[in-house]
Each structure stands twice: as structure tokens, then as C-alpha cells.
């Protein structure tokens, strides 16, 4: 098999393990004898009267289908908000197991085109709000949450209009705000986010099953934390707006809401009726990919499940790691050049501040890896792109293109570059099957990509300066380097892999 085929099979195995059905079946059981109870990861919740279900996010359709199968007749009613077109896409892809059965008790509302809140998503959010408000102390509300849930649960605090909130979010994103920052602002302006849904459902018992798409799996950030106590106050929101110079162009309605918001988050004791469970994450997907890579004969190492930062810096980190492995493969693993690369890597990692990454220990594990076995370095997380142009792309495709450019430059600098003696593939893909507003999940590159593109008359740097990575990949070699999977029905951020073998 080629490295590219290996990379594709790694990505598929990683995504497969966080698909809704296997994940839900591992986490959720219904004990029917005696008083029925829900068992979640071994914890029991008695079903005293009625069991309701609500959900929102890119993976929630499949999660709901699996949940309905497990809950059977105990489920009284459900409402889920899912991305526009997902039922049709899954139907077309033959993924029947992710679709609800005919006569399901769960109502499906599709919205949030291109992952942006819209009127349909608002309609679904209002229906969920009304269901939650009508619950009693004997009811149990099962909440299914996954990435993309934030855009699917828009219920701005009056008098804020959905368009005003959306414009503000777009302005923040275009100025390079991280997903965590976007979510803090959205929460401050929402009825249901930041624990709002849990508060409305009181006094019912609330049990949330969460598929995490956020670094570190913070409950109050995933889908803007509708069932978690918010650790952020209105003060944090104001700080973010000030950081991106937006305090002077806020809509009047936003100013009104922020000035009348309580300064402290809701007390933690007000959430005693809520239990939140993370049932799937990027870490889980990477563990599966590592296991799969070892089965293919690789020495596999996981760098981190918390990669974040500006896409250009992250690309440099990957290029340096590739250089280091290639130096090791060509017998130059110890010496001034390797020491220089290690120093660069340690400095970069310190600047990127990747939580939980002990790079010194990781570099130690790379030492002594010779050419006898191919090497696979895996990582996950979510990078950010500083928008400068008006092109079409996504963070994964841009990262891959920047790595391709970095590898090309390294080869051009050294006539006998150790890279030349290695076969290398790098890929990055979104586990939801969608990278930005494109049909690609991500892309692949190798060290020859830029030189081959130049022969076709394609200037990689020009595409990058216009944030037009998707346009580049679709024009280059007939789109052969694009990773196209279709919607996967799940979402745990992005997965990257470096595959290297001696030639």
C-alpha cells in the first residue's frame, strides 16, 4: 500500500471509532427490570415518569438514532437540531444506521447552513426551549450535544436579533478569534447557552451525553455549554470584544444586554440536577489511529490532541518534525543540525502553548528511530486561520498547503536534504467531513507538491495569500490531493498525520 492509502485508512479508523452508534452503545444502557433506569457509564438515573430527548450538533442525528434504539418505548418525545441537508447526505451515502426510523418520536429540524445560525436553527432552538420549560421534577431530559451545536442553538437574549449576533460572530472570526473566544461571546448573548438550557429544564433531571470538539473537553465551551455551569462572566465577553477592537461598533441591542447582564456566572450549586458525560473526543480518535498505524507496521507516536494556534506556526512545527525524523533516518539524528532543529521545535512549542504537551519527552521518543520501520506521528486539535484574502478554503487544506510549501523550501535550501531520502506524506482532515465552506474534509501533501504545481503554472504562495487553498487543490492534478469523505455524522475537531518511510 502507498503512504497515501495508509493515511486514508488511518483517518477512516479514527473517525470510525467516534461514530455515533458505537459511541452511544458503549456509554448508554436502559435497565428495564423493576423501576427502569438509565445507565450512563455505569451511573444510574431512575426514569420516574417521562423520558424526553433534545439534541443539537453535527453528530446528533446518528446519536439520536442510536439513543432511540436503546430507549425504545420509554422515550416520550424528542426534538433535535441538525445541519441542513444532513439527512439527505447520509441517505445518499447509504448510512442508514445514522437515520431515524419511520414513525420516530423524535422531530428533526435542519438548519445552520454552512455552520452559521439561521432562521431554521432559531426555530429549532425555540422548540427545544419550550420543551425544556414544560418539564416537571419527575421527568428526565436526555440531552445529546456535539460540535456544531452552537450554531444550531441560536436563541439570542431579546432585544438582540439573530442577524446582529451573527454579524458580530463573523467580525470576531475574521479578526482571528479562537473558537473558545467566539463561544464565550455567543454564550453571553444567548438564552440557552452557558447553562441556560439546564436552568430552563429545572426541576427535571438532566443527563447530557457529549461528543467533544473542543481542546481539553471543557464542558462549558463545547457547543457553548448549554447544560454546564459557565466559568465565564460578562466581563470576559467584554475583554474579548475589546481585544479585537469591536467595542465601538456593537449593535445597540448587544450593549443593552451586556450592560444589564449579571456580573457573576450562575452558582455551581444551581446545577445539582444536571450530569454531563463526555462520551467521545479527539483523544479517543487518535488512540484508535495509533493502534491502527501499529497494525500497519509503523512506529506510531501521538504528539498531542490539543494542537492549536495560527496555521502558519503549526505548519512550521510539522515541517521541523519531518526534518528531524528524516535526519534520524539518514544517520544524522545526533549532531549540530539535529540540535538546531530540536531547539527550534522547543521554542515553537513554547510559543504555541499547547496544553499538556511535553515536547522534550516527545523528542526523546523520536531519538534513535532508525529507517528499519516507518514512522507515523499523529496529532489533533484545531488551528486558526488569519483571513487576509477572499478565497475559498479551510483550516485543514491551508495547513497542508503551508506544510507542502515548507517542505519545498527546505529541499531548495539544501542540495542533499535528508528529506530527499525519505518518502513523506502529511495530511490534515476535519473529522466531520467538512473543512470550511467546501466539500473536502482536508488534503494530503508530499515534498514534491509545490514543484509539480509550478510546472502546472500554479503559484502556491499566491493561493495562500488569498486564503484559497481549496481552489488550489481542486485545480492541481484534478483534485487528487483533496481528502473527500462526505459528511461523516460525527465531529471531534481535526486529525493530522505525518507518515515517513526510508526510500
TAKAQUI-V545936 format. One record per backbone hydrogen bond with DSSP energy under -0.5 kcal/mol. CO is the residue of the C=O (numbers start at 1). NH is the residue of the N-H. Records with the same first field share a line. If there is no record, write none. Layout:
# TAKAQUI-V545936
CO: NH, NH
This chain:
# TAKAQUI-V545936
2: 6
3: 7
4: 8
5: 9
6: 10
7: 11
8: 12
9: 13
10: 14
11: 15
12: 16
13: 17
14: 18
15: 18
16: 19
19: 23
20: 24
21: 25
22: 26
23: 27
24: 28
27: 41
29: 39
30: 32
31: 37
34: 36
36: 47
37: 31
38: 40, 45
39: 29, 41
40: 43
43: 40
45: 38
46: 48
50: 52, 140
51: 76, 77
52: 142
53: 79
54: 144
55: 81
56: 146
57: 60
59: 63
60: 64
61: 65
62: 66
63: 67
64: 68
65: 69
66: 70
67: 71
68: 72
71: 74
72: 75
74: 51, 76
77: 53
78: 107
79: 55
80: 82, 109
81: 57
82: 111
83: 86
85: 89
86: 90
87: 91
88: 92
89: 93
90: 95
91: 94
94: 96
95: 98
96: 99
101: 104
105: 78, 107
107: 80, 109
109: 82
111: 84
112: 115
113: 116
118: 122
119: 123
120: 124
121: 125
122: 126
123: 127
124: 128
125: 129
126: 130
127: 131
128: 132
129: 133
130: 134
131: 134
132: 135
136: 139
138: 49
139: 205
140: 52, 142
141: 143, 207
142: 54, 144
143: 145, 209
144: 56
145: 211
146: 149
147: 58
148: 152
150: 153
153: 155
155: 191
157: 160
161: 165
162: 166
163: 167
164: 168
165: 169
166: 170
167: 171
168: 172
169: 173
170: 174
171: 175
172: 175, 177
173: 176
178: 182
179: 183
180: 184
181: 185
182: 186
183: 187
184: 188
185: 189
186: 189
187: 190
189: 157
192: 197
193: 196
194: 230
195: 199
196: 200
197: 201
198: 202
199: 202
201: 204
205: 141, 207
206: 275
207: 143
208: 210, 277
209: 145
210: 212, 279, 280
214: 217
215: 218
217: 219
218: 221, 222
221: 224
222: 225
224: 194
225: 195, 228
226: 197, 198
233: 236, 237
234: 238
235: 239
236: 240
237: 241
238: 242
239: 243
240: 244
241: 246, 247
242: 245
246: 249
247: 250
251: 255
252: 256
253: 257
254: 258
255: 259
256: 260
257: 261
258: 261
262: 234
267: 270
268: 271
269: 272
271: 274
273: 206
275: 208
277: 210, 279
280: 212
281: 285
282: 286
283: 287
284: 288
285: 289
286: 290
287: 291
288: 292
289: 293
290: 294
291: 295
292: 296
293: 298
294: 297
298: 300
299: 376
301: 303, 378
304: 380
307: 382
309: 384
310: 313, 314
311: 315
312: 316
313: 317
314: 318
315: 319
316: 320
317: 321
318: 322
319: 323
320: 324
321: 325
322: 326
323: 327
324: 328
325: 329
326: 330
327: 332
328: 331
335: 339
336: 340
337: 341
338: 342
339: 343
340: 344
341: 345
342: 346
343: 347
344: 348
345: 349
346: 350
347: 351
348: 352
349: 353, 354
353: 355
354: 357
356: 358
357: 359
358: 362
359: 363
360: 364
361: 365
362: 366
363: 367
366: 369
368: 370
370: 373
374: 299
375: 500
376: 301, 378
377: 498
378: 303, 304
379: 496
380: 307
381: 494
382: 309
384: 311
385: 387
392: 470, 471
393: 437
394: 398
395: 399
396: 400
397: 401
398: 402
399: 403
400: 404
401: 405
402: 406
403: 407
404: 408
405: 409
406: 410
407: 411
408: 412
409: 413
410: 414
413: 415
414: 417
417: 420
418: 421
419: 422
421: 503
422: 424
423: 501
425: 499
426: 445
427: 497
428: 443
429: 495
430: 433
432: 488
434: 436
436: 438
439: 486
440: 435
441: 430
442: 483
443: 428
445: 426
446: 449
448: 452
449: 453
450: 454
451: 455
452: 456
453: 458
454: 457
457: 459
458: 460
459: 463
460: 464
461: 465
462: 466
463: 466, 468
464: 467
466: 391
468: 472
469: 473
470: 474
471: 475
472: 475, 476
473: 479
475: 478
476: 479, 480
477: 480
479: 482
481: 444
482: 484
483: 441, 442, 485
491: 147
493: 431, 492
494: 381
495: 429
496: 379
497: 427
498: 377
499: 425
500: 375
501: 423
